[in-house]
Amino acid sequence: MNIFIIGMTVFLLACIIILLIAGTFNRFQAYVIRINEAEANIDSILRKRFDLLNKSIDIIKANIKTDEEILNIIVKLRSRKLTNFDLDRQLYEGIKEFNKYKEEYPELKNSEIFTRIDIALNESEAEIVAFRKYYNDIITDYNKLVKSFPSNLVALIINFKTRFYFDGKDMTDDIIDDFKL
């Protein structure tokens, strides 16, 4: 009888441990799905910004009648593969150049298409800020799970690592490797 009780106790403890590990693993998977969703949203907004800046090149050239390179940063980005972090930084530079043309050539404001692009770029800035915050909130919760006991044991076994925040630092600085843990 004692062997039966000991056996059942060991079996129940093993079941509880397996359920806890499975539950923790499922929590990790839920965060991974949310992180991927947030990254896809950020990617979508960044591509939208890139497309808007790309469309503005011909409009700027047509309205200011110049042969100089317009939004050269965007032209260079067409064939490069970048992370969302790097693309965000490069697009920020492109938007600064776009705004420079807007200020230097007031006749661009007469173009309805240019004005629509300007409005869409401003709207996309609000969207990217919201998606960055959402992404960083998820990363905070995920990293807490990776670093706290007992879920850190599951993270160690299954090789879940902490992830970087999508940093909202000043994009005008020269520090390109400033994304923090």
PANU-917404 format. One record per residue: residue number from 1; residue in three letters; x, y, z of N, C-alpha, C, O in turn. Coordinates in nm, 2 decimals. Layout:
<tivos>
{tivo NUM, ALA, {X, Y, Z}, {X, Y, Z}, {X, Y, Z}, {X, Y, Z}},
...
</tivos>
This chain:
<tivos>
{tivo 1, MET, {0.08, -0.12, 0.00}, {0.00, 0.00, 0.00}, {0.09, 0.13, 0.00}, {0.06, 0.22, -0.07}},
{tivo 2, ASN, {0.20, 0.13, 0.08}, {0.28, 0.24, 0.08}, {0.35, 0.27, -0.05}, {0.37, 0.38, -0.09}},
{tivo 3, ILE, {0.39, 0.16, -0.12}, {0.45, 0.18, -0.25}, {0.35, 0.24, -0.35}, {0.39, 0.32, -0.43}},
{tivo 4, PHE, {0.22, 0.20, -0.34}, {0.12, 0.25, -0.42}, {0.10, 0.40, -0.40}, {0.09, 0.48, -0.49}},
{tivo 5, ILE, {0.10, 0.44, -0.27}, {0.09, 0.59, -0.24}, {0.21, 0.67, -0.28}, {0.20, 0.78, -0.33}},
{tivo 6, ILE, {0.33, 0.61, -0.26}, {0.45, 0.68, -0.30}, {0.45, 0.69, -0.46}, {0.49, 0.79, -0.51}},
{tivo 7, GLY, {0.41, 0.58, -0.52}, {0.41, 0.58, -0.67}, {0.31, 0.69, -0.72}, {0.34, 0.76, -0.82}},
{tivo 8, MET, {0.19, 0.69, -0.66}, {0.09, 0.79, -0.70}, {0.14, 0.93, -0.68}, {0.11, 1.02, -0.76}},
{tivo 9, THR, {0.20, 0.95, -0.56}, {0.25, 1.09, -0.53}, {0.36, 1.13, -0.63}, {0.35, 1.24, -0.68}},
{tivo 10, VAL, {0.45, 1.04, -0.66}, {0.55, 1.07, -0.76}, {0.49, 1.10, -0.90}, {0.52, 1.19, -0.97}},
{tivo 11, PHE, {0.39, 1.02, -0.93}, {0.32, 1.04, -1.06}, {0.25, 1.17, -1.06}, {0.25, 1.24, -1.16}},
{tivo 12, LEU, {0.18, 1.21, -0.96}, {0.11, 1.33, -0.95}, {0.20, 1.45, -0.96}, {0.18, 1.55, -1.02}},
{tivo 13, LEU, {0.31, 1.44, -0.88}, {0.41, 1.55, -0.89}, {0.47, 1.56, -1.03}, {0.49, 1.68, -1.08}},
{tivo 14, ALA, {0.50, 1.45, -1.09}, {0.55, 1.46, -1.23}, {0.45, 1.52, -1.32}, {0.48, 1.60, -1.41}},
{tivo 15, CYS, {0.32, 1.49, -1.31}, {0.21, 1.55, -1.39}, {0.20, 1.70, -1.36}, {0.19, 1.78, -1.46}},
{tivo 16, ILE, {0.21, 1.74, -1.24}, {0.21, 1.88, -1.20}, {0.32, 1.96, -1.27}, {0.31, 2.06, -1.32}},
{tivo 17, ILE, {0.44, 1.90, -1.26}, {0.56, 1.96, -1.31}, {0.55, 1.97, -1.47}, {0.58, 2.08, -1.52}},
{tivo 18, ILE, {0.50, 1.87, -1.53}, {0.48, 1.87, -1.68}, {0.38, 1.97, -1.71}, {0.40, 2.05, -1.81}},
{tivo 19, LEU, {0.27, 1.98, -1.64}, {0.17, 2.08, -1.67}, {0.22, 2.23, -1.65}, {0.19, 2.31, -1.73}},
{tivo 20, LEU, {0.30, 2.25, -1.55}, {0.36, 2.38, -1.53}, {0.46, 2.41, -1.64}, {0.46, 2.53, -1.69}},
{tivo 21, ILE, {0.54, 2.32, -1.68}, {0.63, 2.34, -1.79}, {0.56, 2.37, -1.92}, {0.59, 2.46, -1.99}},
{tivo 22, ALA, {0.45, 2.29, -1.94}, {0.37, 2.31, -2.06}, {0.30, 2.45, -2.06}, {0.29, 2.52, -2.16}},
{tivo 23, GLY, {0.25, 2.48, -1.94}, {0.18, 2.62, -1.93}, {0.28, 2.73, -1.95}, {0.25, 2.83, -2.02}},
{tivo 24, THR, {0.40, 2.72, -1.90}, {0.50, 2.82, -1.92}, {0.55, 2.83, -2.06}, {0.56, 2.94, -2.12}},
{tivo 25, PHE, {0.56, 2.71, -2.12}, {0.60, 2.71, -2.27}, {0.49, 2.78, -2.35}, {0.52, 2.85, -2.44}},
{tivo 26, ASN, {0.37, 2.75, -2.32}, {0.25, 2.81, -2.39}, {0.25, 2.96, -2.37}, {0.22, 3.04, -2.46}},
{tivo 27, ARG, {0.29, 3.01, -2.25}, {0.30, 3.15, -2.23}, {0.41, 3.21, -2.32}, {0.39, 3.32, -2.38}},
{tivo 28, PHE, {0.52, 3.15, -2.32}, {0.63, 3.19, -2.41}, {0.58, 3.20, -2.56}, {0.60, 3.30, -2.63}},
{tivo 29, GLN, {0.51, 3.09, -2.60}, {0.46, 3.09, -2.74}, {0.36, 3.20, -2.77}, {0.36, 3.26, -2.87}},
{tivo 30, ALA, {0.28, 3.23, -2.67}, {0.18, 3.34, -2.68}, {0.26, 3.48, -2.70}, {0.22, 3.56, -2.78}},
{tivo 31, TYR, {0.37, 3.50, -2.62}, {0.45, 3.62, -2.64}, {0.52, 3.62, -2.77}, {0.52, 3.73, -2.84}},
{tivo 32, VAL, {0.57, 3.51, -2.82}, {0.64, 3.50, -2.95}, {0.54, 3.54, -3.06}, {0.58, 3.62, -3.15}},
{tivo 33, ILE, {0.42, 3.49, -3.05}, {0.32, 3.53, -3.15}, {0.29, 3.68, -3.15}, {0.28, 3.74, -3.25}},
{tivo 34, ARG, {0.27, 3.73, -3.03}, {0.24, 3.88, -3.02}, {0.36, 3.96, -3.06}, {0.34, 4.07, -3.13}},
{tivo 35, ILE, {0.48, 3.92, -3.04}, {0.60, 3.99, -3.08}, {0.61, 3.98, -3.24}, {0.63, 4.09, -3.30}},
{tivo 36, ASN, {0.58, 3.87, -3.29}, {0.58, 3.86, -3.44}, {0.47, 3.95, -3.50}, {0.49, 4.01, -3.61}},
{tivo 37, GLU, {0.36, 3.95, -3.44}, {0.25, 4.04, -3.48}, {0.29, 4.19, -3.48}, {0.27, 4.26, -3.57}},
{tivo 38, ALA, {0.35, 4.23, -3.37}, {0.40, 4.37, -3.35}, {0.51, 4.40, -3.46}, {0.51, 4.51, -3.51}},
{tivo 39, GLU, {0.60, 4.30, -3.48}, {0.70, 4.33, -3.58}, {0.64, 4.34, -3.72}, {0.69, 4.42, -3.80}},
{tivo 40, ALA, {0.54, 4.26, -3.75}, {0.47, 4.27, -3.88}, {0.40, 4.40, -3.89}, {0.41, 4.46, -4.00}},
{tivo 41, ASN, {0.34, 4.45, -3.79}, {0.28, 4.59, -3.79}, {0.38, 4.70, -3.82}, {0.36, 4.79, -3.90}},
{tivo 42, ILE, {0.49, 4.69, -3.74}, {0.60, 4.79, -3.76}, {0.65, 4.78, -3.91}, {0.67, 4.88, -3.97}},
{tivo 43, ASP, {0.67, 4.66, -3.95}, {0.72, 4.64, -4.09}, {0.63, 4.70, -4.19}, {0.67, 4.76, -4.29}},
{tivo 44, SER, {0.50, 4.68, -4.17}, {0.40, 4.73, -4.26}, {0.40, 4.89, -4.27}, {0.40, 4.94, -4.37}},
{tivo 45, ILE, {0.41, 4.95, -4.15}, {0.42, 5.09, -4.15}, {0.55, 5.15, -4.21}, {0.55, 5.25, -4.28}},
{tivo 46, LEU, {0.66, 5.08, -4.18}, {0.79, 5.12, -4.24}, {0.78, 5.11, -4.39}, {0.83, 5.20, -4.46}},
{tivo 47, ARG, {0.72, 5.00, -4.44}, {0.71, 4.99, -4.59}, {0.62, 5.09, -4.65}, {0.64, 5.14, -4.76}},
{tivo 48, LYS, {0.51, 5.13, -4.57}, {0.42, 5.23, -4.62}, {0.50, 5.37, -4.63}, {0.48, 5.44, -4.72}},
{tivo 49, ARG, {0.58, 5.40, -4.53}, {0.66, 5.52, -4.53}, {0.76, 5.52, -4.64}, {0.78, 5.62, -4.71}},
{tivo 50, PHE, {0.82, 5.40, -4.66}, {0.92, 5.39, -4.77}, {0.85, 5.42, -4.91}, {0.90, 5.49, -4.99}},
{tivo 51, ASP, {0.73, 5.36, -4.93}, {0.66, 5.37, -5.05}, {0.61, 5.52, -5.07}, {0.62, 5.57, -5.18}},
{tivo 52, LEU, {0.57, 5.58, -4.96}, {0.53, 5.73, -4.97}, {0.65, 5.81, -5.01}, {0.64, 5.90, -5.10}},
{tivo 53, LEU, {0.77, 5.79, -4.95}, {0.88, 5.87, -4.98}, {0.93, 5.84, -5.12}, {0.98, 5.93, -5.20}},
{tivo 54, ASN, {0.92, 5.71, -5.16}, {0.96, 5.67, -5.30}, {0.87, 5.74, -5.40}, {0.92, 5.79, -5.51}},
{tivo 55, LYS, {0.74, 5.75, -5.38}, {0.65, 5.82, -5.47}, {0.67, 5.97, -5.48}, {0.66, 6.03, -5.58}},
{tivo 56, SER, {0.72, 6.02, -5.36}, {0.74, 6.17, -5.36}, {0.86, 6.21, -5.45}, {0.87, 6.33, -5.48}},
{tivo 57, ILE, {0.95, 6.12, -5.48}, {1.07, 6.16, -5.56}, {1.03, 6.22, -5.69}, {1.08, 6.33, -5.73}},
{tivo 58, ASP, {0.95, 6.15, -5.77}, {0.90, 6.20, -5.90}, {0.82, 6.33, -5.89}, {0.83, 6.42, -5.97}},
{tivo 59, ILE, {0.74, 6.34, -5.78}, {0.66, 6.46, -5.76}, {0.75, 6.58, -5.73}, {0.73, 6.68, -5.79}},
{tivo 60, ILE, {0.85, 6.56, -5.65}, {0.94, 6.67, -5.62}, {1.02, 6.71, -5.75}, {1.03, 6.83, -5.78}},
{tivo 61, LYS, {1.07, 6.61, -5.82}, {1.14, 6.64, -5.94}, {1.05, 6.72, -6.04}, {1.10, 6.81, -6.11}},
{tivo 62, ALA, {0.93, 6.67, -6.06}, {0.84, 6.74, -6.15}, {0.81, 6.88, -6.11}, {0.79, 6.97, -6.20}},
{tivo 63, ASN, {0.80, 6.91, -5.98}, {0.76, 7.04, -5.93}, {0.87, 7.14, -5.92}, {0.85, 7.26, -5.93}},
{tivo 64, ILE, {0.99, 7.09, -5.90}, {1.10, 7.19, -5.88}, {1.20, 7.19, -6.00}, {1.29, 7.27, -6.00}},
{tivo 65, LYS, {1.17, 7.10, -6.09}, {1.25, 7.10, -6.22}, {1.40, 7.10, -6.19}, {1.47, 7.20, -6.22}},
{tivo 66, THR, {1.45, 6.99, -6.14}, {1.59, 6.98, -6.11}, {1.64, 6.84, -6.15}, {1.56, 6.74, -6.16}},
{tivo 67, ASP, {1.77, 6.83, -6.18}, {1.83, 6.70, -6.22}, {1.91, 6.64, -6.10}, {1.96, 6.54, -6.11}},
{tivo 68, GLU, {1.91, 6.72, -5.99}, {1.99, 6.67, -5.88}, {1.92, 6.54, -5.82}, {1.80, 6.52, -5.84}},
{tivo 69, GLU, {1.99, 6.47, -5.74}, {1.94, 6.35, -5.68}, {1.84, 6.39, -5.57}, {1.88, 6.47, -5.48}},
{tivo 70, ILE, {1.72, 6.35, -5.58}, {1.62, 6.38, -5.48}, {1.60, 6.25, -5.39}, {1.59, 6.14, -5.44}},
{tivo 71, LEU, {1.60, 6.28, -5.26}, {1.58, 6.17, -5.16}, {1.68, 6.05, -5.19}, {1.63, 5.94, -5.20}},
{tivo 72, ASN, {1.80, 6.08, -5.21}, {1.91, 5.99, -5.24}, {1.91, 5.87, -5.14}, {1.94, 5.76, -5.18}},
{tivo 73, ILE, {1.88, 5.90, -5.02}, {1.87, 5.79, -4.92}, {1.77, 5.68, -4.96}, {1.80, 5.56, -4.94}},
{tivo 74, ILE, {1.65, 5.73, -5.00}, {1.55, 5.63, -5.04}, {1.59, 5.55, -5.16}, {1.56, 5.43, -5.17}},
{tivo 75, VAL, {1.65, 5.62, -5.26}, {1.70, 5.55, -5.38}, {1.80, 5.44, -5.34}, {1.79, 5.33, -5.40}},
{tivo 76, LYS, {1.89, 5.47, -5.25}, {1.99, 5.37, -5.20}, {1.92, 5.25, -5.13}, {1.97, 5.14, -5.13}},
{tivo 77, LEU, {1.81, 5.28, -5.06}, {1.74, 5.17, -4.98}, {1.67, 5.07, -5.07}, {1.64, 4.96, -5.02}},
{tivo 78, ARG, {1.64, 5.10, -5.19}, {1.56, 5.01, -5.28}, {1.62, 4.87, -5.29}, {1.55, 4.78, -5.30}},
{tivo 79, SER, {1.75, 4.86, -5.29}, {1.81, 4.73, -5.31}, {1.88, 4.67, -5.19}, {1.94, 4.57, -5.19}},
{tivo 80, ARG, {1.87, 4.74, -5.07}, {1.93, 4.69, -4.95}, {1.83, 4.61, -4.86}, {1.71, 4.64, -4.86}},
{tivo 81, LYS, {1.89, 4.52, -4.79}, {1.81, 4.44, -4.70}, {1.85, 4.49, -4.56}, {1.96, 4.48, -4.52}},
{tivo 82, LEU, {1.75, 4.54, -4.49}, {1.78, 4.60, -4.35}, {1.68, 4.55, -4.25}, {1.57, 4.50, -4.28}},
{tivo 83, THR, {1.72, 4.55, -4.13}, {1.63, 4.52, -4.02}, {1.53, 4.64, -4.00}, {1.56, 4.74, -4.05}},
{tivo 84, ASN, {1.43, 4.61, -3.93}, {1.33, 4.72, -3.90}, {1.40, 4.84, -3.83}, {1.37, 4.95, -3.85}},
{tivo 85, PHE, {1.49, 4.80, -3.74}, {1.56, 4.91, -3.66}, {1.64, 5.00, -3.76}, {1.63, 5.12, -3.75}},
{tivo 86, ASP, {1.71, 4.94, -3.85}, {1.80, 5.01, -3.95}, {1.71, 5.09, -4.05}, {1.73, 5.20, -4.08}},
{tivo 87, LEU, {1.60, 5.02, -4.09}, {1.51, 5.08, -4.19}, {1.44, 5.21, -4.13}, {1.43, 5.31, -4.19}},
{tivo 88, ASP, {1.40, 5.20, -4.00}, {1.34, 5.31, -3.93}, {1.44, 5.43, -3.93}, {1.40, 5.54, -3.96}},
{tivo 89, ARG, {1.56, 5.40, -3.89}, {1.66, 5.51, -3.89}, {1.68, 5.57, -4.03}, {1.69, 5.69, -4.04}},
{tivo 90, GLN, {1.69, 5.49, -4.13}, {1.71, 5.54, -4.27}, {1.59, 5.62, -4.31}, {1.60, 5.73, -4.38}},
{tivo 91, LEU, {1.47, 5.57, -4.29}, {1.35, 5.64, -4.33}, {1.34, 5.78, -4.25}, {1.29, 5.87, -4.31}},
{tivo 92, TYR, {1.38, 5.78, -4.13}, {1.38, 5.91, -4.06}, {1.47, 6.01, -4.13}, {1.43, 6.13, -4.14}},
{tivo 93, GLU, {1.58, 5.97, -4.18}, {1.67, 6.06, -4.26}, {1.60, 6.10, -4.39}, {1.60, 6.22, -4.43}},
{tivo 94, GLY, {1.53, 6.01, -4.45}, {1.45, 6.04, -4.57}, {1.34, 6.14, -4.55}, {1.32, 6.23, -4.63}},
{tivo 95, ILE, {1.27, 6.12, -4.43}, {1.16, 6.22, -4.40}, {1.22, 6.36, -4.37}, {1.16, 6.46, -4.40}},
{tivo 96, LYS, {1.34, 6.36, -4.30}, {1.40, 6.49, -4.28}, {1.43, 6.56, -4.41}, {1.41, 6.68, -4.43}},
{tivo 97, GLU, {1.48, 6.48, -4.51}, {1.51, 6.54, -4.64}, {1.38, 6.58, -4.71}, {1.38, 6.69, -4.78}},
{tivo 98, PHE, {1.28, 6.50, -4.70}, {1.15, 6.53, -4.76}, {1.10, 6.67, -4.70}, {1.05, 6.76, -4.78}},
{tivo 99, ASN, {1.11, 6.68, -4.57}, {1.07, 6.81, -4.50}, {1.15, 6.93, -4.55}, {1.10, 7.04, -4.55}},
{tivo 100, LYS, {1.28, 6.90, -4.57}, {1.37, 7.01, -4.62}, {1.32, 7.06, -4.76}, {1.31, 7.18, -4.78}},
{tivo 101, TYR, {1.28, 6.97, -4.85}, {1.22, 7.01, -4.97}, {1.09, 7.09, -4.96}, {1.06, 7.19, -5.02}},
{tivo 102, LYS, {1.01, 7.04, -4.86}, {0.88, 7.10, -4.84}, {0.90, 7.25, -4.79}, {0.82, 7.34, -4.83}},
{tivo 103, GLU, {1.00, 7.27, -4.71}, {1.03, 7.41, -4.66}, {1.10, 7.50, -4.76}, {1.06, 7.61, -4.78}},
{tivo 104, GLU, {1.19, 7.44, -4.84}, {1.27, 7.52, -4.94}, {1.19, 7.55, -5.06}, {1.22, 7.65, -5.13}},
{tivo 105, TYR, {1.09, 7.47, -5.10}, {1.02, 7.49, -5.22}, {0.87, 7.49, -5.19}, {0.80, 7.39, -5.19}},
{tivo 106, PRO, {0.82, 7.61, -5.15}, {0.67, 7.62, -5.12}, {0.58, 7.58, -5.23}, {0.46, 7.55, -5.20}},
{tivo 107, GLU, {0.63, 7.58, -5.35}, {0.54, 7.55, -5.47}, {0.50, 7.40, -5.46}, {0.40, 7.36, -5.52}},
{tivo 108, LEU, {0.57, 7.32, -5.38}, {0.54, 7.18, -5.36}, {0.40, 7.16, -5.29}, {0.33, 7.07, -5.31}},
{tivo 109, LYS, {0.37, 7.26, -5.21}, {0.25, 7.25, -5.13}, {0.13, 7.27, -5.22}, {0.01, 7.24, -5.18}},
{tivo 110, ASN, {0.15, 7.32, -5.34}, {0.04, 7.34, -5.44}, {0.00, 7.20, -5.51}, {-0.11, 7.19, -5.56}},
{tivo 111, SER, {0.09, 7.11, -5.50}, {0.06, 6.98, -5.55}, {-0.02, 6.90, -5.46}, {0.02, 6.87, -5.34}},
{tivo 112, GLU, {-0.14, 6.85, -5.51}, {-0.23, 6.78, -5.42}, {-0.17, 6.65, -5.38}, {-0.19, 6.60, -5.26}},
{tivo 113, ILE, {-0.10, 6.58, -5.47}, {-0.04, 6.45, -5.44}, {0.07, 6.47, -5.33}, {0.08, 6.39, -5.24}},
{tivo 114, PHE, {0.15, 6.57, -5.35}, {0.26, 6.60, -5.25}, {0.19, 6.62, -5.11}, {0.24, 6.57, -5.01}},
{tivo 115, THR, {0.09, 6.70, -5.11}, {0.02, 6.73, -4.98}, {-0.04, 6.60, -4.92}, {-0.03, 6.58, -4.80}},
{tivo 116, ARG, {-0.10, 6.51, -5.00}, {-0.15, 6.38, -4.95}, {-0.04, 6.30, -4.89}, {-0.05, 6.23, -4.79}},
{tivo 117, ILE, {0.08, 6.30, -4.96}, {0.19, 6.22, -4.91}, {0.24, 6.28, -4.78}, {0.27, 6.20, -4.69}},
{tivo 118, ASP, {0.24, 6.41, -4.77}, {0.29, 6.48, -4.64}, {0.19, 6.44, -4.53}, {0.24, 6.41, -4.42}},
{tivo 119, ILE, {0.06, 6.44, -4.55}, {-0.03, 6.41, -4.45}, {-0.02, 6.26, -4.41}, {-0.02, 6.23, -4.29}},
{tivo 120, ALA, {0.00, 6.17, -4.51}, {0.01, 6.03, -4.48}, {0.14, 6.00, -4.40}, {0.14, 5.91, -4.32}},
{tivo 121, LEU, {0.25, 6.07, -4.43}, {0.37, 6.06, -4.36}, {0.35, 6.10, -4.21}, {0.41, 6.03, -4.12}},
{tivo 122, ASN, {0.28, 6.21, -4.19}, {0.25, 6.25, -4.05}, {0.17, 6.15, -3.98}, {0.19, 6.13, -3.86}},
{tivo 123, GLU, {0.07, 6.10, -4.05}, {-0.02, 5.99, -3.98}, {0.06, 5.87, -3.95}, {0.04, 5.81, -3.85}},
{tivo 124, SER, {0.15, 5.83, -4.04}, {0.23, 5.71, -4.02}, {0.33, 5.73, -3.90}, {0.36, 5.63, -3.83}},
{tivo 125, GLU, {0.37, 5.85, -3.87}, {0.45, 5.88, -3.75}, {0.38, 5.84, -3.63}, {0.43, 5.78, -3.53}},
{tivo 126, ALA, {0.25, 5.88, -3.62}, {0.17, 5.85, -3.50}, {0.15, 5.70, -3.49}, {0.15, 5.64, -3.38}},
{tivo 127, GLU, {0.13, 5.63, -3.60}, {0.11, 5.49, -3.60}, {0.24, 5.41, -3.56}, {0.24, 5.32, -3.48}},
{tivo 128, ILE, {0.36, 5.46, -3.61}, {0.48, 5.39, -3.57}, {0.51, 5.41, -3.42}, {0.57, 5.32, -3.36}},
{tivo 129, VAL, {0.48, 5.53, -3.37}, {0.50, 5.55, -3.23}, {0.41, 5.45, -3.15}, {0.46, 5.39, -3.05}},
{tivo 130, ALA, {0.29, 5.44, -3.19}, {0.20, 5.34, -3.12}, {0.25, 5.20, -3.13}, {0.24, 5.13, -3.03}},
{tivo 131, PHE, {0.29, 5.16, -3.25}, {0.34, 5.02, -3.26}, {0.47, 5.00, -3.19}, {0.49, 4.89, -3.14}},
{tivo 132, ARG, {0.55, 5.10, -3.18}, {0.68, 5.08, -3.10}, {0.64, 5.06, -2.96}, {0.70, 4.97, -2.89}},
{tivo 133, LYS, {0.55, 5.14, -2.91}, {0.51, 5.12, -2.77}, {0.45, 4.98, -2.74}, {0.49, 4.92, -2.64}},
{tivo 134, TYR, {0.36, 4.94, -2.83}, {0.30, 4.81, -2.82}, {0.41, 4.70, -2.82}, {0.41, 4.61, -2.74}},
{tivo 135, TYR, {0.51, 4.71, -2.91}, {0.62, 4.62, -2.92}, {0.70, 4.61, -2.80}, {0.73, 4.51, -2.74}},
{tivo 136, ASN, {0.74, 4.73, -2.75}, {0.82, 4.74, -2.63}, {0.75, 4.69, -2.50}, {0.81, 4.63, -2.42}},
{tivo 137, ASP, {0.62, 4.71, -2.50}, {0.54, 4.65, -2.38}, {0.54, 4.50, -2.38}, {0.56, 4.44, -2.28}},
{tivo 138, ILE, {0.53, 4.44, -2.50}, {0.53, 4.30, -2.51}, {0.67, 4.25, -2.48}, {0.69, 4.15, -2.41}},
{tivo 139, ILE, {0.78, 4.31, -2.53}, {0.91, 4.27, -2.51}, {0.94, 4.28, -2.36}, {1.01, 4.19, -2.30}},
{tivo 140, THR, {0.89, 4.38, -2.29}, {0.91, 4.39, -2.14}, {0.85, 4.27, -2.07}, {0.92, 4.21, -1.99}},
{tivo 141, ASP, {0.73, 4.23, -2.11}, {0.67, 4.12, -2.04}, {0.74, 3.99, -2.08}, {0.76, 3.90, -1.99}},
{tivo 142, TYR, {0.78, 3.97, -2.20}, {0.85, 3.85, -2.25}, {0.99, 3.84, -2.18}, {1.02, 3.74, -2.13}},
{tivo 143, ASN, {1.06, 3.95, -2.17}, {1.19, 3.95, -2.10}, {1.18, 3.92, -1.95}, {1.27, 3.85, -1.90}},
{tivo 144, LYS, {1.07, 3.97, -1.89}, {1.05, 3.93, -1.75}, {1.03, 3.78, -1.74}, {1.08, 3.72, -1.64}},
{tivo 145, LEU, {0.96, 3.73, -1.83}, {0.93, 3.58, -1.83}, {1.06, 3.50, -1.85}, {1.09, 3.40, -1.78}},
{tivo 146, VAL, {1.15, 3.55, -1.93}, {1.28, 3.49, -1.96}, {1.37, 3.50, -1.84}, {1.45, 3.40, -1.81}},
{tivo 147, LYS, {1.36, 3.60, -1.76}, {1.46, 3.63, -1.65}, {1.41, 3.59, -1.52}, {1.49, 3.58, -1.42}},
{tivo 148, SER, {1.28, 3.56, -1.50}, {1.23, 3.54, -1.37}, {1.21, 3.39, -1.34}, {1.18, 3.31, -1.43}},
{tivo 149, PHE, {1.22, 3.35, -1.22}, {1.21, 3.21, -1.17}, {1.06, 3.18, -1.16}, {0.99, 3.26, -1.10}},
{tivo 150, PRO, {1.02, 3.06, -1.19}, {1.08, 2.94, -1.25}, {1.07, 2.94, -1.40}, {1.13, 2.85, -1.46}},
{tivo 151, SER, {1.01, 3.04, -1.46}, {1.00, 3.04, -1.61}, {1.14, 3.05, -1.67}, {1.15, 3.01, -1.79}},
{tivo 152, ASN, {1.24, 3.11, -1.60}, {1.37, 3.12, -1.66}, {1.43, 2.98, -1.68}, {1.52, 2.96, -1.77}},
{tivo 153, LEU, {1.39, 2.88, -1.61}, {1.44, 2.74, -1.63}, {1.38, 2.68, -1.76}, {1.46, 2.62, -1.83}},
{tivo 154, VAL, {1.26, 2.71, -1.79}, {1.20, 2.67, -1.91}, {1.27, 2.74, -2.03}, {1.29, 2.68, -2.13}},
{tivo 155, ALA, {1.29, 2.87, -2.01}, {1.36, 2.95, -2.11}, {1.50, 2.90, -2.14}, {1.54, 2.89, -2.26}},
{tivo 156, LEU, {1.57, 2.86, -2.04}, {1.70, 2.80, -2.05}, {1.69, 2.67, -2.13}, {1.78, 2.64, -2.22}},
{tivo 157, ILE, {1.60, 2.58, -2.09}, {1.59, 2.45, -2.15}, {1.55, 2.46, -2.30}, {1.60, 2.39, -2.39}},
{tivo 158, ILE, {1.46, 2.55, -2.33}, {1.40, 2.56, -2.47}, {1.48, 2.67, -2.55}, {1.45, 2.69, -2.67}},
{tivo 159, ASN, {1.57, 2.74, -2.48}, {1.66, 2.84, -2.55}, {1.59, 2.96, -2.59}, {1.61, 3.02, -2.70}},
{tivo 160, PHE, {1.50, 3.01, -2.51}, {1.44, 3.14, -2.53}, {1.53, 3.25, -2.47}, {1.58, 3.24, -2.36}},
{tivo 161, LYS, {1.56, 3.35, -2.55}, {1.66, 3.45, -2.51}, {1.58, 3.59, -2.50}, {1.48, 3.61, -2.56}},
{tivo 162, THR, {1.64, 3.68, -2.42}, {1.58, 3.81, -2.41}, {1.59, 3.88, -2.55}, {1.68, 3.84, -2.63}},
{tivo 163, ARG, {1.50, 3.97, -2.57}, {1.49, 4.04, -2.70}, {1.52, 4.19, -2.68}, {1.50, 4.24, -2.57}},
{tivo 164, PHE, {1.56, 4.25, -2.79}, {1.59, 4.40, -2.78}, {1.46, 4.48, -2.79}, {1.36, 4.44, -2.86}},
{tivo 165, TYR, {1.46, 4.59, -2.73}, {1.35, 4.69, -2.74}, {1.37, 4.76, -2.87}, {1.48, 4.77, -2.93}},
{tivo 166, PHE, {1.25, 4.81, -2.92}, {1.26, 4.90, -3.04}, {1.27, 5.04, -2.98}, {1.17, 5.10, -2.94}},
{tivo 167, ASP, {1.39, 5.08, -2.97}, {1.43, 5.20, -2.90}, {1.38, 5.33, -2.97}, {1.39, 5.34, -3.09}},
{tivo 168, GLY, {1.32, 5.42, -2.89}, {1.27, 5.54, -2.94}, {1.37, 5.66, -2.92}, {1.33, 5.77, -2.91}},
{tivo 169, LYS, {1.50, 5.62, -2.92}, {1.60, 5.73, -2.90}, {1.60, 5.83, -3.01}, {1.54, 5.82, -3.11}},
{tivo 170, ASP, {1.68, 5.93, -2.98}, {1.70, 6.04, -3.08}, {1.76, 5.98, -3.21}, {1.87, 5.94, -3.20}},
{tivo 171, MET, {1.69, 5.99, -3.32}, {1.74, 5.93, -3.44}, {1.83, 6.02, -3.51}, {1.89, 5.99, -3.62}},
{tivo 172, THR, {1.86, 6.14, -3.46}, {1.95, 6.23, -3.53}, {2.09, 6.21, -3.48}, {2.18, 6.27, -3.54}},
{tivo 173, ASP, {2.11, 6.13, -3.38}, {2.25, 6.11, -3.33}, {2.32, 6.01, -3.43}, {2.26, 5.95, -3.51}},
{tivo 174, ASP, {2.45, 6.00, -3.41}, {2.53, 5.92, -3.49}, {2.55, 5.78, -3.44}, {2.61, 5.69, -3.50}},
{tivo 175, ILE, {2.49, 5.75, -3.32}, {2.50, 5.62, -3.26}, {2.39, 5.53, -3.32}, {2.27, 5.55, -3.30}},
{tivo 176, ILE, {2.44, 5.43, -3.40}, {2.34, 5.35, -3.47}, {2.32, 5.22, -3.40}, {2.22, 5.15, -3.43}},
{tivo 177, ASP, {2.40, 5.19, -3.30}, {2.39, 5.06, -3.23}, {2.34, 5.09, -3.09}, {2.39, 5.04, -2.99}},
{tivo 178, ASP, {2.23, 5.16, -3.08}, {2.18, 5.21, -2.95}, {2.06, 5.14, -2.90}, {1.98, 5.20, -2.82}},
{tivo 179, PHE, {2.03, 5.02, -2.95}, {1.91, 4.95, -2.90}, {1.94, 4.87, -2.78}, {2.04, 4.79, -2.78}},
{tivo 180, LYS, {1.87, 4.89, -2.67}, {1.91, 4.84, -2.54}, {1.83, 4.71, -2.51}, {1.73, 4.69, -2.56}},
{tivo 181, LEU, {1.88, 4.64, -2.41}, {1.81, 4.53, -2.35}, {1.73, 4.57, -2.24}, {1.66, 4.48, -2.18}},
</tivos>
